[in-house]
Amino acid sequence: MHPDVVLIMVATAAGFAAIPTIAWFRAQRRIRDLEMALMAQATAEEQLTEVQRQLERITAQADQLLDQQGLLAARLGDRRELPPPASPRPEPPRVVTPH
């Protein structure tokens, strides 16, 4: 065979082989990106579940605090009322003198 024909055949074969190779690399990258997105979504769902659980816990503690404040107010209401605080002494009027 003529060397030019061989060179053209090799170049054509390399060109045809490059197309599936490029497609394979792009597919691998796309698969990796989708797997990362799926893992991030699972992580976001876990975080949402954790936030909801903590919110329920805080709500329960707030309800408990409200109940305890009601009991404390009832106990303090049973006590004798404290005398009203003494009013502060009025300041003497300030005398303005010319200089």
N, CA and C atoms as a LAMMPS dump frame, in Angstrom:
ITEM: TIMESTEP
0
ITEM: NUMBER OF ATOMS
297
ITEM: BOX BOUNDS ff ff ff
-5.0000000000000000e+02 5.0000000000000000e+02
-5.0000000000000000e+02 5.0000000000000000e+02
-5.0000000000000000e+02 5.0000000000000000e+02
ITEM: ATOMS id mol type element x y z
1 1 1 N 0.835 -1.171 0
2 1 2 C 0 0 0
3 1 3 C 0.885 1.242 0
4 2 1 N 0.257 2.219 -0.454
5 2 2 C 0.956 3.489 -0.533
6 2 3 C 0.98 4.123 0.866
7 3 1 N 2.077 4.756 1.305
8 3 2 C 2.164 5.315 2.65
9 3 3 C 1.13 6.411 2.91
10 4 1 N 0.767 7.16 1.907
11 4 2 C -0.236 8.206 2.123
12 4 3 C -1.604 7.607 2.437
13 5 1 N -1.932 6.507 1.776
14 5 2 C -3.219 5.849 2.016
15 5 3 C -3.247 5.269 3.428
16 6 1 N -2.148 4.691 3.866
17 6 2 C -2.063 4.129 5.211
18 6 3 C -2.218 5.248 6.241
19 7 1 N -1.554 6.368 5.998
20 7 2 C -1.647 7.482 6.91
21 7 3 C -3.086 8.001 7.002
22 8 1 N -3.759 8.088 5.881
23 8 2 C -5.153 8.546 5.875
24 8 3 C -6.043 7.549 6.611
25 9 1 N -5.815 6.251 6.422
26 9 2 C -6.62 5.225 7.088
27 9 3 C -6.397 5.27 8.61
28 10 1 N -5.176 5.456 9.052
29 10 2 C -4.863 5.523 10.486
30 10 3 C -5.503 6.776 11.096
31 11 1 N -5.398 7.897 10.4
32 11 2 C -5.991 9.135 10.908
33 11 3 C -7.509 9.01 10.999
34 12 1 N -8.118 8.386 10.004
35 12 2 C -9.577 8.192 10.013
36 12 3 C -9.973 7.261 11.157
37 13 1 N -9.25 6.19 11.361
38 13 2 C -9.552 5.255 12.449
39 13 3 C -9.386 5.942 13.801
40 14 1 N -8.353 6.767 13.938
41 14 2 C -8.136 7.485 15.2
42 14 3 C -9.272 8.469 15.439
43 15 1 N -9.727 9.12 14.38
44 15 2 C -10.841 10.054 14.511
45 15 3 C -12.114 9.354 14.942
46 16 1 N -12.372 8.198 14.338
47 16 2 C -13.569 7.442 14.718
48 16 3 C -13.455 6.881 16.137
49 17 1 N -12.259 6.534 16.573
50 17 2 C -12.069 6.016 17.923
51 17 3 C -12.161 7.132 18.966
52 18 1 N -11.838 8.355 18.579
53 18 2 C -11.859 9.47 19.524
54 18 3 C -13.29 9.816 19.937
55 19 1 N -14.24 9.661 19.027
56 19 2 C -15.632 10.036 19.337
57 19 3 C -16.183 9.211 20.496
58 20 1 N -16.129 7.874 20.465
59 20 2 C -16.635 7.126 21.62
60 20 3 C -15.806 7.342 22.892
61 21 1 N -14.513 7.584 22.735
62 21 2 C -13.669 7.826 23.903
63 21 3 C -14.078 9.116 24.601
64 22 1 N -14.294 10.169 23.832
65 22 2 C -14.735 11.442 24.408
66 22 3 C -16.108 11.271 25.054
67 23 1 N -17.004 10.56 24.378
68 23 2 C -18.341 10.324 24.934
69 23 3 C -18.257 9.533 26.231
70 24 1 N -17.357 8.553 26.289
71 24 2 C -17.216 7.755 27.496
72 24 3 C -16.73 8.618 28.663
73 25 1 N -15.735 9.474 28.426
74 25 2 C -15.229 10.353 29.488
75 25 3 C -16.308 11.327 29.959
76 26 1 N -17.072 11.882 29.016
77 26 2 C -18.142 12.806 29.403
78 26 3 C -19.227 12.079 30.2
79 27 1 N -19.546 10.842 29.817
80 27 2 C -20.556 10.067 30.539
81 27 3 C -20.079 9.767 31.958
82 28 1 N -18.802 9.435 32.109
83 28 2 C -18.263 9.161 33.437
84 28 3 C -18.342 10.401 34.324
85 29 1 N -18.009 11.559 33.758
86 29 2 C -18.08 12.799 34.529
87 29 3 C -19.526 13.117 34.903
88 30 1 N -20.452 12.913 33.982
89 30 2 C -21.873 13.179 34.259
90 30 3 C -22.392 12.239 35.342
91 31 1 N -22.011 10.981 35.283
92 31 2 C -22.426 10.019 36.309
93 31 3 C -21.887 10.44 37.676
94 32 1 N -20.622 10.852 37.738
95 32 2 C -20.022 11.292 38.989
96 32 3 C -20.758 12.528 39.53
97 33 1 N -21.091 13.475 38.652
98 33 2 C -21.824 14.672 39.081
99 33 3 C -23.207 14.319 39.616
100 34 1 N -23.903 13.401 38.951
101 34 2 C -25.23 12.999 39.411
102 34 3 C -25.161 12.266 40.749
103 35 1 N -24.135 11.437 40.925
104 35 2 C -23.98 10.751 42.204
105 35 3 C -23.702 11.74 43.329
106 36 1 N -22.89 12.763 43.062
107 36 2 C -22.612 13.783 44.067
108 36 3 C -23.883 14.556 44.403
109 37 1 N -24.692 14.87 43.388
110 37 2 C -25.944 15.592 43.631
111 37 3 C -26.901 14.734 44.453
112 38 1 N -26.932 13.437 44.177
113 38 2 C -27.794 12.532 44.933
114 38 3 C -27.348 12.452 46.388
115 39 1 N -26.039 12.386 46.619
116 39 2 C -25.537 12.351 47.991
117 39 3 C -25.821 13.669 48.703
118 40 1 N -25.696 14.783 47.999
119 40 2 C -25.987 16.084 48.603
120 40 3 C -27.461 16.187 48.953
121 41 1 N -28.318 15.64 48.096
122 41 2 C -29.756 15.668 48.375
123 41 3 C -30.069 14.818 49.6
124 42 1 N -29.442 13.661 49.72
125 42 2 C -29.664 12.809 50.886
126 42 3 C -29.178 13.532 52.145
127 43 1 N -28.061 14.221 52.038
128 43 2 C -27.545 14.962 53.175
129 43 3 C -28.495 16.09 53.559
130 44 1 N -29.063 16.769 52.563
131 44 2 C -30.01 17.853 52.835
132 44 3 C -31.26 17.304 53.516
133 45 1 N -31.72 16.143 53.1
134 45 2 C -32.895 15.539 53.735
135 45 3 C -32.587 15.162 55.179
136 46 1 N -31.392 14.646 55.42
137 46 2 C -31.002 14.297 56.791
138 46 3 C -30.921 15.553 57.652
139 47 1 N -30.388 16.632 57.09
140 47 2 C -30.301 17.885 57.837
141 47 3 C -31.693 18.418 58.141
142 48 1 N -32.604 18.323 57.178
143 48 2 C -33.97 18.783 57.404
144 48 3 C -34.632 17.965 58.504
145 49 1 N -34.418 16.66 58.499
146 49 2 C -34.974 15.804 59.535
147 49 3 C -34.405 16.188 60.901
148 50 1 N -33.107 16.456 60.956
149 50 2 C -32.477 16.845 62.219
150 50 3 C -33.02 18.183 62.714
151 51 1 N -33.208 19.143 61.828
152 51 2 C -33.748 20.448 62.221
153 51 3 C -35.169 20.294 62.75
154 52 1 N -35.967 19.471 62.082
155 52 2 C -37.342 19.246 62.549
156 52 3 C -37.354 18.59 63.923
157 53 1 N -36.451 17.649 64.14
158 53 2 C -36.381 16.976 65.442
159 53 3 C -35.988 17.972 66.535
160 54 1 N -35.008 18.815 66.244
161 54 2 C -34.588 19.809 67.225
162 54 3 C -35.697 20.828 67.485
163 55 1 N -36.441 21.196 66.45
164 55 2 C -37.546 22.131 66.62
165 55 3 C -38.626 21.535 67.518
166 56 1 N -38.922 20.26 67.352
167 56 2 C -39.901 19.596 68.218
168 56 3 C -39.406 19.58 69.663
169 57 1 N -38.104 19.321 69.847
170 57 2 C -37.535 19.289 71.196
171 57 3 C -37.615 20.672 71.844
172 58 1 N -37.292 21.707 71.104
173 58 2 C -37.347 23.064 71.647
174 58 3 C -38.784 23.454 71.961
175 59 1 N -39.715 23.051 71.108
176 59 2 C -41.126 23.342 71.366
177 59 3 C -41.59 22.663 72.647
178 60 1 N -41.177 21.415 72.847
179 60 2 C -41.543 20.704 74.075
180 60 3 C -40.942 21.4 75.296
181 61 1 N -39.7 21.867 75.194
182 61 2 C -39.081 22.561 76.316
183 61 3 C -39.771 23.898 76.586
184 62 1 N -40.192 24.59 75.526
185 62 2 C -40.897 25.862 75.713
186 62 3 C -42.246 25.628 76.402
187 63 1 N -42.94 24.556 76.03
188 63 2 C -44.205 24.222 76.696
189 63 3 C -43.971 23.912 78.172
190 64 1 N -42.902 23.174 78.454
191 64 2 C -42.577 22.846 79.838
192 64 3 C -42.243 24.12 80.619
193 65 1 N -41.497 25.027 80.008
194 65 2 C -41.163 26.288 80.663
195 65 3 C -42.417 27.104 80.934
196 66 1 N -43.338 27.122 80.002
197 66 2 C -44.589 27.856 80.188
198 66 3 C -45.381 27.277 81.348
199 67 1 N -45.442 25.958 81.443
200 67 2 C -46.135 25.327 82.573
201 67 3 C -45.472 25.697 83.9
202 68 1 N -44.141 25.682 83.929
203 68 2 C -43.416 26.004 85.151
204 68 3 C -43.613 27.47 85.536
205 69 1 N -43.691 28.354 84.558
206 69 2 C -43.922 29.761 84.861
207 69 3 C -45.318 29.961 85.448
208 70 1 N -46.278 29.202 84.939
209 70 2 C -47.62 29.278 85.503
210 70 3 C -47.636 28.846 86.959
211 71 1 N -46.931 27.763 87.272
212 71 2 C -46.854 27.304 88.661
213 71 3 C -46.143 28.332 89.536
214 72 1 N -45.069 28.923 89.029
215 72 2 C -44.333 29.915 89.788
216 72 3 C -45.187 31.154 90.043
217 73 1 N -45.925 31.58 89.05
218 73 2 C -46.796 32.747 89.217
219 73 3 C -47.877 32.459 90.246
220 74 1 N -48.405 31.248 90.246
221 74 2 C -49.424 30.88 91.231
222 74 3 C -48.828 30.889 92.638
223 75 1 N -47.618 30.375 92.794
224 75 2 C -46.975 30.373 94.115
225 75 3 C -46.68 31.783 94.595
226 76 1 N -46.168 32.616 93.705
227 76 2 C -45.851 33.984 94.094
228 76 3 C -47.123 34.78 94.373
229 77 1 N -48.208 34.438 93.725
230 77 2 C -49.475 35.119 93.97
231 77 3 C -50.018 34.814 95.348
232 78 1 N -49.674 33.657 95.907
233 78 2 C -50.129 33.283 97.241
234 78 3 C -49.394 34.063 98.324
235 79 1 N -48.226 34.569 98.028
236 79 2 C -47.443 35.308 99.025
237 79 3 C -48.086 36.656 99.318
238 80 1 N -47.709 37.169 100.461
239 80 2 C -48.16 38.495 100.833
240 80 3 C -47.519 39.497 99.873
241 81 1 N -48.283 40.461 99.492
242 81 2 C -47.762 41.438 98.545
243 81 3 C -46.73 42.306 99.232
244 82 1 N -45.713 42.629 98.506
245 82 2 C -44.65 43.467 99.028
246 82 3 C -45.115 44.921 99.068
247 83 1 N -44.605 45.686 100.03
248 83 2 C -44.989 47.101 100.061
249 83 3 C -44.481 47.804 98.806
250 84 1 N -45.162 48.837 98.399
251 84 2 C -44.698 49.538 97.194
252 84 3 C -43.342 50.177 97.459
253 85 1 N -42.537 50.289 96.455
254 85 2 C -41.209 50.872 96.662
255 85 3 C -41.328 52.338 97.045
256 86 1 N -40.398 52.763 97.872
257 86 2 C -40.407 54.162 98.315
258 86 3 C -40.125 55.057 97.131
259 87 1 N -40.845 56.189 97.094
260 87 2 C -40.617 57.109 95.981
261 87 3 C -39.306 57.836 96.22
262 88 1 N -38.595 58.135 95.191
263 88 2 C -37.311 58.816 95.365
264 88 3 C -37.533 60.242 95.874
265 89 1 N -36.551 60.725 96.646
266 89 2 C -36.655 62.089 97.164
267 89 3 C -36.596 63.082 95.997
268 90 1 N -37.471 64.06 96.041
269 90 2 C -37.383 65.056 94.967
270 90 3 C -36.124 65.893 95.149
271 91 1 N -35.526 66.249 94.07
272 91 2 C -34.325 67.074 94.136
273 91 3 C -34.733 68.503 94.489
274 92 1 N -33.922 69.162 95.307
275 92 2 C -34.244 70.564 95.6
276 92 3 C -34.114 71.39 94.32
277 93 1 N -34.913 72.44 94.221
278 93 2 C -34.817 73.239 93.005
279 93 3 C -33.426 73.844 92.872
280 94 1 N -32.997 73.935 91.715
281 94 2 C -31.66 74.435 91.433
282 94 3 C -31.717 75.962 91.323
283 95 1 N -30.867 76.571 92.054
284 95 2 C -30.829 78.022 92.07
285 95 3 C -29.832 78.486 91.028
286 96 1 N -30.306 79.326 90.137
287 96 2 C -29.438 79.847 89.085
288 96 3 C -28.99 81.245 89.501
289 97 1 N -27.697 81.428 89.59
290 97 2 C -27.159 82.743 89.975
291 97 3 C -26.359 83.298 88.805
292 98 1 N -26.463 84.62 88.625
293 98 2 C -25.657 85.186 87.535
294 98 3 C -24.18 85.234 87.908
295 99 1 N -23.332 85.183 86.988
296 99 2 C -21.883 85.201 87.245
297 99 3 C -21.311 86.507 86.914
